[in-house]
Amino acid sequence: MAERAALAPAKVNLFLHVGPVDAAGYHPLASLVAFAGIGDRVTVQPADRLSLTVEGPFAAGLEGGDNLILRALHALGEAVGLGEPPLAVTLDKRLPIAAGLGGGSSDAGAALKLARDALDLSLDDDALAEIAAVVGADGPMCLHARTAWAEGRGERLTPEPRLPPLPAMLINPGVASPTGEVYRAYDAGTPAAADRPPPPSAWDVATVIHWLAGQRNDLQAAAVPRAPAIGDALTAARSAPGARLIRMSGSGATVFALFETPAEAADAAARLTGDHPGWWIAATSLG
């Protein structure tokens, strides 16, 4: 069995409408989720036992933690009666940690697909998505890794193939934004509603960006006071020539800016990298 590798793409919530916590302790949400052309890289190869090696620029942030790749692969082994999948997994961690980009869930999704193929298992993506739910609400959407409307707790997914590629710049100011803390701060205020808006009138880039500007990320106001650097990133993104929409993704701390052309996104990323060399900044395409 040869070595296999795959991209685990960054997930971006183009908008995120969050309702008040329910009796079971979960928040209903509505979101349009898109995936970037950049992310972590996951590799698997045959081995005597399951192992995980983490390398890359953000590897240190995962040392000693409960890695979602291992959690997902243990669940896969149990589901198919295999026990521990005999695979050596390498994660090249290129996305920031606790960044609102679904990195851990996307890593787990990529690992599940690679393990399925490497072990020649008769499981389609829908079956794998059920297993991916073990890592949390983002698990199934990151397993599929395609543009979708997400509702409920994030588990009700409706693919949206009409979204055009959106030129974008991603900015992470080098701080973590723990999801639990942000949701607790959100609950202390006046929660909004998990309303799914009607789609845009057309699906060209300019119309989609204009439509997105009328939506919101309900967690942004709760996240910024706990990590003021997110506010700095928002301000820096607003200064970028050509930026049409600036918003935080997920629970933070990553900010995205949308542009009408890839050249504008690339120029903005190069300029901000020079101004903020300690930040993680990347030009990409969403969707």
Helices and strands as residue ranges (DSSP letters): E 4-18, E 29-46, E 51-55, G 59-62, H 68-80, E 87-92, H 103-118, H 125-132, G 133-135, H 138-144, E 148-152, E 156-159, E 166-172, H 179-188, H 205-213, H 220-223, H 228-238, E 245-248, E 255-258, H 262-275, E 280-286
